[in-house]
Amino acid sequence: MLPQHRAPWGQGARRSDLHVEQEAILKAVPEIADYVTALTKHSRKLVVLVLRQLLRFVREYPGDRCWPRCAKRPVMGSTTLTESSA
Protein backbone atom coordinates (compact mmCIF):
# COMPACT_ATOMS: atom_id res chain seq x y z
CA MET A 1 0.00 0.00 0.00
CA LEU A 2 1.32 3.41 -0.88
CA PRO A 3 2.10 5.74 2.05
CA GLN A 4 -0.33 8.41 0.82
CA HIS A 5 -3.16 5.87 0.96
CA ARG A 6 -2.53 4.90 4.58
CA ALA A 7 -4.21 6.61 7.48
CA PRO A 8 -1.86 8.49 9.83
CA TRP A 9 -0.64 6.62 12.89
CA GLY A 10 -3.36 6.27 15.51
CA GLN A 11 -6.16 7.25 13.12
CA GLY A 12 -6.66 3.95 11.32
CA ALA A 13 -9.46 1.47 11.75
CA ARG A 14 -10.07 0.71 15.41
CA ARG A 15 -10.23 -2.85 16.65
CA SER A 16 -12.77 -3.74 19.27
CA ASP A 17 -11.54 -5.68 22.25
CA LEU A 18 -14.16 -8.39 21.81
CA HIS A 19 -14.47 -10.84 18.95
CA VAL A 20 -17.72 -10.81 17.02
CA GLU A 21 -18.47 -14.31 18.30
CA GLN A 22 -17.78 -13.24 21.88
CA GLU A 23 -20.21 -10.34 21.57
CA ALA A 24 -22.90 -12.68 20.21
CA ILE A 25 -22.35 -15.18 23.05
CA LEU A 26 -22.54 -12.48 25.72
CA LYS A 27 -25.66 -11.04 24.13
CA ALA A 28 -27.39 -14.44 24.14
CA VAL A 29 -26.18 -15.70 27.55
CA PRO A 30 -24.81 -12.82 29.67
CA GLU A 31 -24.49 -14.95 32.82
CA ILE A 32 -21.47 -16.81 31.41
CA ALA A 33 -19.39 -13.67 30.86
CA ASP A 34 -16.72 -14.74 33.37
CA TYR A 35 -16.50 -18.17 31.75
CA VAL A 36 -16.04 -16.67 28.28
CA THR A 37 -13.32 -14.26 29.46
CA ALA A 38 -11.46 -17.08 31.20
CA LEU A 39 -11.85 -19.20 28.09
CA THR A 40 -10.29 -16.53 25.90
CA LYS A 41 -7.37 -16.06 28.30
CA HIS A 42 -6.56 -19.71 29.04
CA SER A 43 -7.55 -21.53 25.87
CA ARG A 44 -4.96 -23.79 24.29
CA LYS A 45 -6.66 -23.59 20.89
CA LEU A 46 -7.15 -20.60 18.66
CA VAL A 47 -9.52 -18.31 20.52
CA VAL A 48 -11.70 -17.71 17.46
CA LEU A 49 -12.28 -21.43 16.97
CA VAL A 50 -13.20 -21.94 20.62
CA LEU A 51 -15.59 -19.00 20.53
CA ARG A 52 -17.21 -20.30 17.33
CA GLN A 53 -17.74 -23.72 18.92
CA LEU A 54 -19.29 -22.13 22.01
CA LEU A 55 -21.46 -19.84 19.87
CA ARG A 56 -22.71 -22.84 17.91
CA PHE A 57 -23.53 -24.56 21.20
CA VAL A 58 -25.35 -21.46 22.46
CA ARG A 59 -27.41 -21.30 19.27
CA GLU A 60 -28.26 -25.01 19.34
CA TYR A 61 -29.34 -24.96 23.00
CA PRO A 62 -30.99 -21.56 23.66
CA GLY A 63 -32.30 -21.08 27.17
CA ASP A 64 -30.87 -24.39 28.26
CA ARG A 65 -30.53 -25.26 31.95
CA CYS A 66 -26.82 -26.03 31.57
CA TRP A 67 -25.75 -22.36 31.35
CA PRO A 68 -25.77 -21.71 35.12
CA ARG A 69 -23.59 -24.81 35.59
CA CYS A 70 -21.31 -23.68 32.79
CA ALA A 71 -20.85 -20.30 34.47
CA LYS A 72 -19.60 -21.98 37.67
CA ARG A 73 -17.35 -24.50 35.91
CA PRO A 74 -13.62 -23.80 35.65
CA VAL A 75 -12.05 -23.67 32.22
CA MET A 76 -10.31 -26.91 31.20
CA GLY A 77 -6.55 -26.69 31.60
CA SER A 78 -6.63 -23.55 33.73
CA THR A 79 -6.29 -25.33 37.09
CA THR A 80 -3.13 -26.63 38.67
CA LEU A 81 -2.60 -29.89 40.51
CA THR A 82 -2.76 -28.18 43.89
CA GLU A 83 -6.10 -26.55 43.04
CA SER A 84 -7.65 -29.79 41.79
CA SER A 85 -6.55 -31.82 44.81
CA ALA A 86 -7.94 -29.34 47.35
Biopython code that builds the backbone (N, CA, C, O; Angstrom):
import numpy as np
from Bio.PDB.StructureBuilder import StructureBuilder

atoms = [
    (1, "MET", "N", (0.848, -1.168, 0.000)),
    (1, "MET", "CA", (0.000, 0.000, 0.000)),
    (1, "MET", "C", (0.898, 1.238, 0.000)),
    (1, "MET", "O", (1.896, 1.300, 0.719)),
    (2, "LEU", "N", (0.534, 2.186, -0.794)),
    (2, "LEU", "CA", (1.319, 3.409, -0.876)),
    (2, "LEU", "C", (1.138, 4.252, 0.382)),
    (2, "LEU", "O", (0.051, 4.273, 0.960)),
    (3, "PRO", "N", (2.187, 4.946, 0.809)),
    (3, "PRO", "CA", (2.097, 5.742, 2.047)),
    (3, "PRO", "C", (0.990, 6.792, 2.021)),
    (3, "PRO", "O", (0.381, 7.066, 3.056)),
    (4, "GLN", "N", (0.718, 7.381, 0.863)),
    (4, "GLN", "CA", (-0.325, 8.414, 0.818)),
    (4, "GLN", "C", (-1.737, 7.833, 0.955)),
    (4, "GLN", "O", (-2.695, 8.571, 1.186)),
    (5, "HIS", "N", (-1.862, 6.509, 0.812)),
    (5, "HIS", "CA", (-3.160, 5.874, 0.959)),
    (5, "HIS", "C", (-3.392, 5.324, 2.364)),
    (5, "HIS", "O", (-4.487, 4.853, 2.671)),
    (6, "ARG", "N", (-2.396, 5.378, 3.197)),
    (6, "ARG", "CA", (-2.529, 4.902, 4.575)),
    (6, "ARG", "C", (-3.047, 6.022, 5.471)),
    (6, "ARG", "O", (-2.786, 7.202, 5.237)),
    (7, "ALA", "N", (-3.773, 5.628, 6.485)),
    (7, "ALA", "CA", (-4.213, 6.606, 7.482)),
    (7, "ALA", "C", (-3.032, 6.937, 8.378)),
    (7, "ALA", "O", (-2.178, 6.076, 8.592)),
    (8, "PRO", "N", (-2.949, 8.151, 8.912)),
    (8, "PRO", "CA", (-1.858, 8.493, 9.827)),
    (8, "PRO", "C", (-1.898, 7.605, 11.069)),
    (8, "PRO", "O", (-2.941, 7.059, 11.429)),
    (9, "TRP", "N", (-0.743, 7.473, 11.713)),
    (9, "TRP", "CA", (-0.644, 6.624, 12.894)),
    (9, "TRP", "C", (-1.672, 7.024, 13.939)),
    (9, "TRP", "O", (-1.828, 8.204, 14.255)),
    (10, "GLY", "N", (-2.371, 6.030, 14.470)),
    (10, "GLY", "CA", (-3.363, 6.272, 15.507)),
    (10, "GLY", "C", (-4.728, 6.660, 14.982)),
    (10, "GLY", "O", (-5.663, 6.798, 15.771)),
    (11, "GLN", "N", (-4.878, 6.840, 13.675)),
    (11, "GLN", "CA", (-6.158, 7.254, 13.117)),
    (11, "GLN", "C", (-6.747, 6.207, 12.178)),
    (11, "GLN", "O", (-7.713, 6.482, 11.466)),
    (12, "GLY", "N", (-6.175, 5.020, 12.174)),
    (12, "GLY", "CA", (-6.661, 3.946, 11.317)),
    (12, "GLY", "C", (-7.918, 3.303, 11.885)),
    (12, "GLY", "O", (-8.526, 3.806, 12.829)),
    (13, "ALA", "N", (-8.279, 2.205, 11.297)),
    (13, "ALA", "CA", (-9.459, 1.471, 11.754)),
    (13, "ALA", "C", (-9.219, 0.953, 13.167)),
    (13, "ALA", "O", (-8.159, 0.400, 13.462)),
    (14, "ARG", "N", (-10.185, 1.130, 14.016)),
    (14, "ARG", "CA", (-10.075, 0.707, 15.411)),
    (14, "ARG", "C", (-10.536, -0.743, 15.556)),
    (14, "ARG", "O", (-11.530, -1.153, 14.958)),
    (15, "ARG", "N", (-9.814, -1.493, 16.341)),
    (15, "ARG", "CA", (-10.226, -2.853, 16.655)),
    (15, "ARG", "C", (-11.004, -2.836, 17.963)),
    (15, "ARG", "O", (-10.644, -2.136, 18.909)),
    (16, "SER", "N", (-12.064, -3.611, 17.997)),
    (16, "SER", "CA", (-12.774, -3.740, 19.268)),
    (16, "SER", "C", (-12.051, -4.798, 20.096)),
    (16, "SER", "O", (-11.370, -5.666, 19.549)),
    (17, "ASP", "N", (-12.198, -4.724, 21.373)),
    (17, "ASP", "CA", (-11.540, -5.677, 22.252)),
    (17, "ASP", "C", (-12.170, -7.067, 22.171)),
    (17, "ASP", "O", (-11.495, -8.071, 22.398)),
    (18, "LEU", "N", (-13.448, -7.125, 21.852)),
    (18, "LEU", "CA", (-14.159, -8.390, 21.813)),
    (18, "LEU", "C", (-14.266, -8.909, 20.380)),
    (18, "LEU", "O", (-14.391, -8.132, 19.433)),
    (19, "HIS", "N", (-14.216, -10.225, 20.238)),
    (19, "HIS", "CA", (-14.471, -10.840, 18.949)),
    (19, "HIS", "C", (-15.959, -10.751, 18.659)),
    (19, "HIS", "O", (-16.769, -10.586, 19.572)),
    (20, "VAL", "N", (-16.312, -10.858, 17.403)),
    (20, "VAL", "CA", (-17.723, -10.812, 17.019)),
    (20, "VAL", "C", (-18.483, -11.972, 17.661)),
    (20, "VAL", "O", (-19.616, -11.814, 18.115)),
    (21, "GLU", "N", (-17.841, -13.133, 17.690)),
    (21, "GLU", "CA", (-18.466, -14.310, 18.297)),
    (21, "GLU", "C", (-18.675, -14.107, 19.796)),
    (21, "GLU", "O", (-19.700, -14.501, 20.351)),
    (22, "GLN", "N", (-17.684, -13.485, 20.445)),
    (22, "GLN", "CA", (-17.782, -13.244, 21.881)),
    (22, "GLN", "C", (-18.932, -12.285, 22.187)),
    (22, "GLN", "O", (-19.655, -12.477, 23.165)),
    (23, "GLU", "N", (-19.100, -11.275, 21.372)),
    (23, "GLU", "CA", (-20.215, -10.342, 21.568)),
    (23, "GLU", "C", (-21.557, -11.054, 21.421)),
    (23, "GLU", "O", (-22.490, -10.802, 22.183)),
    (24, "ALA", "N", (-21.647, -11.951, 20.426)),
    (24, "ALA", "CA", (-22.899, -12.682, 20.206)),
    (24, "ALA", "C", (-23.202, -13.625, 21.370)),
    (24, "ALA", "O", (-24.356, -13.760, 21.774)),
    (25, "ILE", "N", (-22.169, -14.275, 21.909)),
    (25, "ILE", "CA", (-22.353, -15.180, 23.049)),
    (25, "ILE", "C", (-22.831, -14.398, 24.264)),
    (25, "ILE", "O", (-23.778, -14.803, 24.938)),
    (26, "LEU", "N", (-22.173, -13.276, 24.541)),
    (26, "LEU", "CA", (-22.542, -12.478, 25.717)),
    (26, "LEU", "C", (-23.925, -11.856, 25.577)),
    (26, "LEU", "O", (-24.615, -11.634, 26.571)),
    (27, "LYS", "N", (-24.325, -11.578, 24.349)),
    (27, "LYS", "CA", (-25.660, -11.039, 24.131)),
    (27, "LYS", "C", (-26.724, -12.112, 24.372)),
    (27, "LYS", "O", (-27.797, -11.821, 24.900)),
    (28, "ALA", "N", (-26.422, -13.356, 23.982)),
    (28, "ALA", "CA", (-27.386, -14.442, 24.139)),
    (28, "ALA", "C", (-27.435, -14.970, 25.571)),
    (28, "ALA", "O", (-28.512, -15.231, 26.106)),
    (29, "VAL", "N", (-26.251, -15.128, 26.193)),
    (29, "VAL", "CA", (-26.179, -15.698, 27.546)),
    (29, "VAL", "C", (-25.230, -14.840, 28.388)),
    (29, "VAL", "O", (-24.064, -15.200, 28.546)),
    (30, "PRO", "N", (-25.702, -13.718, 28.929)),
    (30, "PRO", "CA", (-24.812, -12.816, 29.675)),
    (30, "PRO", "C", (-24.286, -13.388, 30.985)),
    (30, "PRO", "O", (-23.285, -12.896, 31.506)),
    (31, "GLU", "N", (-24.933, -14.414, 31.531)),
    (31, "GLU", "CA", (-24.487, -14.946, 32.818)),
    (31, "GLU", "C", (-23.196, -15.751, 32.728)),
    (31, "GLU", "O", (-22.619, -16.090, 33.762)),
    (32, "ILE", "N", (-22.729, -16.066, 31.528)),
    (32, "ILE", "CA", (-21.468, -16.808, 31.412)),
    (32, "ILE", "C", (-20.322, -15.895, 30.973)),
    (32, "ILE", "O", (-19.358, -16.361, 30.365)),
    (33, "ALA", "N", (-20.418, -14.626, 31.271)),
    (33, "ALA", "CA", (-19.395, -13.670, 30.864)),
    (33, "ALA", "C", (-18.024, -14.006, 31.462)),
    (33, "ALA", "O", (-17.007, -13.925, 30.774)),
    (34, "ASP", "N", (-18.001, -14.382, 32.740)),
    (34, "ASP", "CA", (-16.724, -14.742, 33.371)),
    (34, "ASP", "C", (-16.114, -15.982, 32.723)),
    (34, "ASP", "O", (-14.901, -16.060, 32.529)),
    (35, "TYR", "N", (-16.968, -16.946, 32.391)),
    (35, "TYR", "CA", (-16.495, -18.169, 31.750)),
    (35, "TYR", "C", (-15.881, -17.867, 30.379)),
    (35, "TYR", "O", (-14.838, -18.418, 30.026)),
    (36, "VAL", "N", (-16.528, -16.998, 29.618)),
    (36, "VAL", "CA", (-16.039, -16.666, 28.277)),
    (36, "VAL", "C", (-14.715, -15.911, 28.363)),
    (36, "VAL", "O", (-13.808, -16.163, 27.570)),
    (37, "THR", "N", (-14.595, -14.992, 29.314)),
    (37, "THR", "CA", (-13.319, -14.260, 29.463)),
    (37, "THR", "C", (-12.204, -15.202, 29.870)),
    (37, "THR", "O", (-11.095, -15.110, 29.344)),
    (38, "ALA", "N", (-12.480, -16.109, 30.800)),
    (38, "ALA", "CA", (-11.457, -17.076, 31.196)),
    (38, "ALA", "C", (-11.102, -18.003, 30.042)),
    (38, "ALA", "O", (-9.947, -18.400, 29.888)),
    (39, "LEU", "N", (-12.089, -18.342, 29.238)),
    (39, "LEU", "CA", (-11.848, -19.204, 28.088)),
    (39, "LEU", "C", (-10.942, -18.520, 27.072)),
    (39, "LEU", "O", (-10.069, -19.162, 26.489)),
    (40, "THR", "N", (-11.140, -17.240, 26.857)),
    (40, "THR", "CA", (-10.290, -16.527, 25.900)),
    (40, "THR", "C", (-8.870, -16.346, 26.427)),
    (40, "THR", "O", (-7.922, -16.294, 25.642)),
    (41, "LYS", "N", (-8.714, -16.250, 27.735)),
    (41, "LYS", "CA", (-7.374, -16.063, 28.302)),
    (41, "LYS", "C", (-6.587, -17.358, 28.397)),
    (41, "LYS", "O", (-5.375, -17.359, 28.182)),
    (42, "HIS", "N", (-7.258, -18.467, 28.718)),
    (42, "HIS", "CA", (-6.563, -19.706, 29.040)),
    (42, "HIS", "C", (-6.735, -20.808, 28.011)),
    (42, "HIS", "O", (-6.343, -21.948, 28.261)),
    (43, "SER", "N", (-7.302, -20.500, 26.877)),
    (43, "SER", "CA", (-7.547, -21.525, 25.875)),
    (43, "SER", "C", (-6.240, -21.966, 25.220)),
    (43, "SER", "O", (-5.356, -21.151, 24.955)),
    (44, "ARG", "N", (-6.137, -23.259, 24.968)),
    (44, "ARG", "CA", (-4.955, -23.790, 24.286)),
    (44, "ARG", "C", (-5.141, -23.802, 22.778)),
    (44, "ARG", "O", (-4.172, -23.957, 22.036)),
    (45, "LYS", "N", (-6.370, -23.639, 22.318)),
    (45, "LYS", "CA", (-6.661, -23.595, 20.890)),
    (45, "LYS", "C", (-6.692, -22.139, 20.438)),
    (45, "LYS", "O", (-6.519, -21.221, 21.240)),
    (46, "LEU", "N", (-6.912, -21.947, 19.150)),
    (46, "LEU", "CA", (-7.147, -20.597, 18.659)),
    (46, "LEU", "C", (-8.436, -20.069, 19.278)),
    (46, "LEU", "O", (-9.459, -20.755, 19.277)),
    (47, "VAL", "N", (-8.384, -18.883, 19.793)),
    (47, "VAL", "CA", (-9.521, -18.313, 20.521)),
    (47, "VAL", "C", (-10.750, -18.214, 19.629)),
    (47, "VAL", "O", (-11.867, -18.462, 20.084)),
    (48, "VAL", "N", (-10.558, -17.856, 18.371)),
    (48, "VAL", "CA", (-11.696, -17.706, 17.464)),
    (48, "VAL", "C", (-12.414, -19.040, 17.273)),
    (48, "VAL", "O", (-13.644, -19.084, 17.236)),
    (49, "LEU", "N", (-11.655, -20.120, 17.154)),
    (49, "LEU", "CA", (-12.284, -21.431, 16.969)),
    (49, "LEU", "C", (-13.066, -21.857, 18.204)),
    (49, "LEU", "O", (-14.160, -22.410, 18.090)),
    (50, "VAL", "N", (-12.508, -21.601, 19.378)),
    (50, "VAL", "CA", (-13.201, -21.943, 20.619)),
    (50, "VAL", "C", (-14.479, -21.129, 20.757)),
    (50, "VAL", "O", (-15.516, -21.661, 21.154)),
    (51, "LEU", "N", (-14.411, -19.851, 20.433)),
    (51, "LEU", "CA", (-15.594, -19.002, 20.530)),
    (51, "LEU", "C", (-16.655, -19.422, 19.523)),
    (51, "LEU", "O", (-17.847, -19.374, 19.826)),
    (52, "ARG", "N", (-16.238, -19.831, 18.332)),
    (52, "ARG", "CA", (-17.213, -20.298, 17.328)),
    (52, "ARG", "C", (-17.898, -21.576, 17.782)),
    (52, "ARG", "O", (-19.099, -21.744, 17.574)),
    (53, "GLN", "N", (-17.136, -22.490, 18.408)),
    (53, "GLN", "CA", (-17.740, -23.717, 18.924)),
    (53, "GLN", "C", (-18.750, -23.403, 20.024)),
    (53, "GLN", "O", (-19.845, -23.965, 20.050)),
    (54, "LEU", "N", (-18.377, -22.503, 20.930)),
    (54, "LEU", "CA", (-19.287, -22.128, 22.010)),
    (54, "LEU", "C", (-20.515, -21.403, 21.470)),
    (54, "LEU", "O", (-21.623, -21.615, 21.964)),
    (55, "LEU", "N", (-20.335, -20.557, 20.473)),
    (55, "LEU", "CA", (-21.464, -19.845, 19.873)),
    (55, "LEU", "C", (-22.415, -20.829, 19.200)),
    (55, "LEU", "O", (-23.634, -20.682, 19.293)),
    (56, "ARG", "N", (-21.864, -21.820, 18.530)),
    (56, "ARG", "CA", (-22.715, -22.838, 17.908)),
    (56, "ARG", "C", (-23.512, -23.583, 18.979)),
    (56, "ARG", "O", (-24.694, -23.873, 18.794)),
    (57, "PHE", "N", (-22.863, -23.885, 20.080)),
    (57, "PHE", "CA", (-23.533, -24.562, 21.197)),
    (57, "PHE", "C", (-24.631, -23.681, 21.783)),
    (57, "PHE", "O", (-25.716, -24.168, 22.101)),
    (58, "VAL", "N", (-24.357, -22.401, 21.926)),
    (58, "VAL", "CA", (-25.348, -21.459, 22.460)),
    (58, "VAL", "C", (-26.552, -21.386, 21.529)),
    (58, "VAL", "O", (-27.693, -21.331, 21.989)),
    (59, "ARG", "N", (-26.304, -21.384, 20.230)),
    (59, "ARG", "CA", (-27.410, -21.296, 19.273)),
    (59, "ARG", "C", (-28.215, -22.589, 19.201)),
    (59, "ARG", "O", (-29.424, -22.554, 18.970)),
    (60, "GLU", "N", (-27.549, -23.735, 19.399)),
    (60, "GLU", "CA", (-28.258, -25.014, 19.344)),
    (60, "GLU", "C", (-29.087, -25.262, 20.605)),
    (60, "GLU", "O", (-30.119, -25.931, 20.546)),
    (61, "TYR", "N", (-28.646, -24.733, 21.731)),
    (61, "TYR", "CA", (-29.338, -24.956, 23.002)),
    (61, "TYR", "C", (-29.711, -23.623, 23.657)),
    (61, "TYR", "O", (-29.175, -23.296, 24.716)),
    (62, "PRO", "N", (-30.616, -22.849, 23.052)),
    (62, "PRO", "CA", (-30.992, -21.562, 23.657)),
    (62, "PRO", "C", (-31.839, -21.773, 24.908)),
    (62, "PRO", "O", (-32.735, -22.616, 24.932)),
    (63, "GLY", "N", (-31.545, -21.003, 25.931)),
    (63, "GLY", "CA", (-32.302, -21.076, 27.171)),
    (63, "GLY", "C", (-32.156, -22.399, 27.897)),
    (63, "GLY", "O", (-33.030, -22.784, 28.674)),
    (64, "ASP", "N", (-31.078, -23.085, 27.655)),
    (64, "ASP", "CA", (-30.870, -24.393, 28.265)),
    (64, "ASP", "C", (-30.531, -24.241, 29.738)),
    (64, "ASP", "O", (-30.037, -23.199, 30.167)),
    (65, "ARG", "N", (-30.800, -25.294, 30.512)),
    (65, "ARG", "CA", (-30.533, -25.256, 31.948)),
    (65, "ARG", "C", (-29.058, -25.442, 32.272)),
    (65, "ARG", "O", (-28.666, -25.277, 33.426)),
    (66, "CYS", "N", (-28.233, -25.778, 31.291)),
    (66, "CYS", "CA", (-26.818, -26.032, 31.574)),
    (66, "CYS", "C", (-26.019, -24.738, 31.718)),
    (66, "CYS", "O", (-24.893, -24.788, 32.213)),
    (67, "TRP", "N", (-26.538, -23.603, 31.316)),
    (67, "TRP", "CA", (-25.746, -22.361, 31.353)),
    (67, "TRP", "C", (-25.368, -21.932, 32.760)),
    (67, "TRP", "O", (-24.241, -21.477, 32.953)),
    (68, "PRO", "N", (-26.241, -22.049, 33.757)),
    (68, "PRO", "CA", (-25.775, -21.710, 35.119)),
    (68, "PRO", "C", (-24.642, -22.612, 35.589)),
    (68, "PRO", "O", (-23.734, -22.148, 36.280)),
    (69, "ARG", "N", (-24.679, -23.902, 35.224)),
    (69, "ARG", "CA", (-23.589, -24.805, 35.590)),
    (69, "ARG", "C", (-22.314, -24.455, 34.843)),
    (69, "ARG", "O", (-21.216, -24.552, 35.393)),
    (70, "CYS", "N", (-22.458, -24.057, 33.613)),
    (70, "CYS", "CA", (-21.307, -23.682, 32.794)),
    (70, "CYS", "C", (-20.631, -22.437, 33.364)),
    (70, "CYS", "O", (-19.407, -22.313, 33.311)),
    (71, "ALA", "N", (-21.414, -21.531, 33.901)),
    (71, "ALA", "CA", (-20.852, -20.304, 34.470)),
    (71, "ALA", "C", (-20.007, -20.583, 35.708)),
    (71, "ALA", "O", (-19.069, -19.840, 35.994)),
    (72, "LYS", "N", (-20.331, -21.648, 36.446)),
    (72, "LYS", "CA", (-19.596, -21.977, 37.667)),
    (72, "LYS", "C", (-18.415, -22.907, 37.409)),
    (72, "LYS", "O", (-17.558, -23.080, 38.277)),
    (73, "ARG", "N", (-18.367, -23.497, 36.234)),
    (73, "ARG", "CA", (-17.355, -24.501, 35.914)),
    (73, "ARG", "C", (-16.025, -23.842, 35.548)),
    (73, "ARG", "O", (-16.014, -22.862, 34.802)),
    (74, "PRO", "N", (-14.910, -24.357, 36.055)),
    (74, "PRO", "CA", (-13.616, -23.799, 35.652)),
    (74, "PRO", "C", (-13.272, -24.193, 34.219)),
    (74, "PRO", "O", (-13.748, -25.211, 33.717)),
    (75, "VAL", "N", (-12.466, -23.403, 33.583)),
    (75, "VAL", "CA", (-12.049, -23.671, 32.218)),
    (75, "VAL", "C", (-11.063, -24.828, 32.221)),
    (75, "VAL", "O", (-10.175, -24.882, 33.072)),
    (76, "MET", "N", (-11.206, -25.749, 31.283)),
    (76, "MET", "CA", (-10.315, -26.909, 31.203)),
    (76, "MET", "C", (-8.877, -26.456, 30.997)),
    (76, "MET", "O", (-8.609, -25.612, 30.141)),
    (77, "GLY", "N", (-7.961, -27.003, 31.764)),
    (77, "GLY", "CA", (-6.550, -26.688, 31.598)),
    (77, "GLY", "C", (-6.106, -25.461, 32.359)),
    (77, "GLY", "O", (-4.920, -25.133, 32.343)),
    (78, "SER", "N", (-7.017, -24.769, 33.027)),
    (78, "SER", "CA", (-6.628, -23.549, 33.727)),
    (78, "SER", "C", (-6.358, -23.796, 35.206)),
    (78, "SER", "O", (-5.978, -22.870, 35.922)),
    (79, "THR", "N", (-6.548, -25.038, 35.682)),
    (79, "THR", "CA", (-6.290, -25.329, 37.090)),
    (79, "THR", "C", (-4.960, -26.039, 37.240)),
    (79, "THR", "O", (-4.470, -26.664, 36.299)),
    (80, "THR", "N", (-4.388, -25.943, 38.400)),
    (80, "THR", "CA", (-3.127, -26.630, 38.670)),
    (80, "THR", "C", (-3.412, -27.874, 39.490)),
    (80, "THR", "O", (-4.550, -28.102, 39.902)),
    (81, "LEU", "N", (-2.400, -28.671, 39.727)),
    (81, "LEU", "CA", (-2.597, -29.893, 40.508)),
    (81, "LEU", "C", (-2.983, -29.583, 41.946)),
    (81, "LEU", "O", (-3.774, -30.311, 42.546)),
    (82, "THR", "N", (-2.431, -28.508, 42.506)),
    (82, "THR", "CA", (-2.759, -28.177, 43.894)),
    (82, "THR", "C", (-4.207, -27.707, 44.006)),
    (82, "THR", "O", (-4.860, -27.978, 45.014)),
    (83, "GLU", "N", (-4.723, -27.007, 42.990)),
    (83, "GLU", "CA", (-6.098, -26.553, 43.036)),
    (83, "GLU", "C", (-7.066, -27.715, 42.878)),
    (83, "GLU", "O", (-8.112, -27.735, 43.526)),
    (84, "SER", "N", (-6.737, -28.687, 42.026)),
    (84, "SER", "CA", (-7.648, -29.789, 41.785)),
    (84, "SER", "C", (-7.668, -30.781, 42.932)),
    (84, "SER", "O", (-8.663, -31.482, 43.117)),
    (85, "SER", "N", (-6.582, -30.859, 43.714)),
    (85, "SER", "CA", (-6.552, -31.819, 44.814)),
    (85, "SER", "C", (-7.169, -31.270, 46.084)),
    (85, "SER", "O", (-7.445, -32.027, 47.015)),
    (86, "ALA", "N", (-7.389, -29.968, 46.138)),
    (86, "ALA", "CA", (-7.942, -29.345, 47.347)),
    (86, "ALA", "C", (-9.420, -29.572, 47.458)),
    (86, "ALA", "O", (-10.045, -29.116, 48.416)),
]
sb = StructureBuilder()
sb.init_structure("model")
sb.init_model(0)
sb.init_chain("A")
sb.init_seg("    ")
for serial, (resi, resn, name, xyz) in enumerate(atoms, 1):
    if name == "N":
        sb.init_residue(resn, " ", resi, " ")
    sb.init_atom(name, np.array(xyz, "f"), 0.0, 1.0, " ", f" {name:<3s}", serial, name[0])
structure = sb.get_structure()
